[in-house]
Amino acid sequence: MPQESPEKKKSSANPYRTVSASERRARRMARETSKARRLSDEGRDDVRATERKPSAAAALPQEVINELLANPTKVVTEDDLRRDYSYVIADLRSMALLAAALVVLLVALAFVLPR
């Protein structure tokens, strides 16, 4: 798969930096498992403490990666939504015209009909 340029990826992929529910769930599960591991390892200051590698800030934990691979999400762009739901705008426009015509008709009838 060809990689997108950083400028294009930044503008089209996720401009508001939103996070999907599955990604939040995966991160939460990863935090909980790492917290459980820390609690179970508490008091065990053995050789593993010296073997720990510093984690990179940008790298995702393996649990998060596994969760994201197990539950992929589809990215929907605004253009896709406009194309798929263009009929909604047309329906709303016609309903607004109908409502405005009915209000004008009611006002005209209020002046024309005797009391």
Secondary structure, 3 states (H helix, E strand, C coil): CCCCCHHHHHHHCCCCCCCCHHHHHHHHHHHHHHHHHHHHHCCCCCHHHHHCCCCCCCCCCHHHHHHHHHCCCCCCCHHHHHHHCHHHHHHHHHHHHHHHHHHHHHHHHHHHCCC
